[in-house]
Amino acid sequence: MANDYSGRQIKLTTTGLIPLGNFKIKGGLWTGMTAPATFTLVDEAGRTYDIIAYVTDYPINIPEIGWMSGPVTVTSLPSGEVALYLATK
């Protein structure tokens, strides 16, 4: 499955560039991963956010991250699917 950037929920299954300008992440969910695994986001300002999975296929709630300076790069997503929920304001 390819990454999906439509709507207010971004679905990620591979690494690469998220083709959006500045956006606010209200939270998210990572499912289907194989442990150990790390999901990493890096924004244009150089801020890095790591979410670590220690258990296989145990859903991880991603907390609110706030504003990201786009474009943002997913540098690590070895397995599973991440859904990021974007804020409207």
N, C-alpha and C positions, 0 to 999 in steps of 0.2 A: 504494500500500500504506500502511496506517495504522501508526502506532507500536504496538509490542507490548511490554507490560510484564509478561507472564506468565513464570513460571519464573525461573531464575537467569541468563538471558541476555535483556537488553533490546535490542530492535531498533528503531532510529530512522530515519525517512525525512523527518520534518518537524520544525519548531521547535515549542516549547511546553513545558508543565509536565510533568515526570516525577512522577506521583502516588504517590511513595513517601516514607516517612520517611527517617531517616538510613540510609545504605547505603555499602558499601565496594566500590569498583571495582578488580578485580584485573587488568584489562587490557581490550583490545578490538581491533576490526578495522574499518577504514573502507574500503569498496570502492565502485566505480562512480562516483566523483566526476569532475567536470569542473574542471580547474585553470584559474586559481588559485582555491582555495576554502579557507574556514576553518570548522572545526567548533568551536563554543564552548559550554561549560557554565558556568553561574553558580549557585553554591549559596546557601542562605539566609544564610550568614555573609558573603557578598559575594566569595568566592574565585572567580576566573575562570580557566578552563583553555581554552587555544586549541590546536588541532591544525591545522596548515597543510598543504594539498596543493599541491605545486608541479608535479606531473605528472598528467596526465589518466589516470584508471583504473589507477593504480598503487597496490595495496593498502598501507595504512598500519597498522602495528601500533601500537596505543595502549598506552603503558606503564601500569603500576599507578599509579593516582591516589591510592588510599587512601580514607579516610572522607569522605563528602560530607554536609553538613548539609542535609537535605531540608526542604521539597521543592526540587528542582533544576530549573532552567530551561535548555532548549536555546535559545540566542538566535540561533545561526547554524548552518544545515545546508543550504547551497544546492543540493547534489546528492549522489547516492549513498545508501548505507545504512551506518549505524554499528551494530555489535553491541558492547554493553558486557557484560562478564562480571562478575557480582556474586559476592562472597565469601560463604561460609556462616558465617564467624566474624569 
